[in-house]
Amino acid sequence: MRSSVHSPMTDGPRRRAPAVARNRDPILAVLKRVLPAAGTVLEIAGGTGEHAVHFASGLPGVTWLASDPDAASLASIAAWRHTAGLPNLLPPIALDVEAPRWDVPAGLRAVVCINMIHIAPWSATQALFAGAARHLEEKGVLFLYGPYRRDGAHTAPSNAAFDLDLRGRDPRWGIRDLEAVRTLAAAAGFAFVEEVPMPANNLSLVFRRQG
C-alpha cells in the first residue's frame, strides 16, 4: 500500500516530487555503503521513479527493480526509465506491499523503502517486514528512510506538525516510533545494523536478515 501526501508535478507521464532533489544524494551515499555490490534490489513504493533512476545510475553493479501499486506511479517510473536508458534498471512491477504474495525475482539482495511507512497504515509496515523476510537472501539488507519519533517524542517541531497533518488526512497514518519499528524488525528476523541521521530530521535505518 502507498498513498501520496503531495501532488507531484508532472512532465507528461513523468512525475516529479520536490523532496527527491533534496534527499536523493544523501540517501545514495548511505546505499553505496550498505548495499551489496551486485544483485537485485527491490524498491517498494517507488513513487515517481526519480529515485530509481538516480540510484541505478549511482549503483551500476546492482540491478534495480522499482515497484508500486499505483498505475500513474508505474507509468511515471517507466517513463523515467525510458528516458534514462540504464541497463541495470528493470521495468517496474505492480506490487501492493500488503498482498499475501509478492511476485518478485528469487534471491533478492536488498529491499529499499523510502517515505512509505508514515503514509500508510501500520499494517503496511508489518507487511513490509514480513515480505522482506520471505524474499530476501540470508544477510540481505532492508533499508528504510523517513521521519521517526524517538521514545514517543518527535525529534523536531516540523515533524510534529507533519505528523498532525498526516493523521488529519488519515487517522491510520502517522510518524512511527523508532522503537516499535525495531521491535517489529526483530520479530520478523532482522538484526538492526545502524541508524544514520539525514537532512530535514529524517533517518536512514539499516536492517539485515538473519538466517
Secondary structure, 3 states (H helix, E strand, C coil): CCCCCCCCEEECCEEECHHHHHHHHHHHHHHHHHCCCCEEEEEECCCCCHHHHHHHHHCCCEEEEEEECCHHHHHHHHHHHHHHCCCCECCCEECCCCCCCCCCCCCEEEEEEECCHHHCCHHHHHHHHHHHHHHEEEEEEEEEEECEEECCECCCHHHHHHHHHHHHHCCCCCCEEHHHHHHHHHHCCEEEEEEEEEHHHEEEEEEEECC
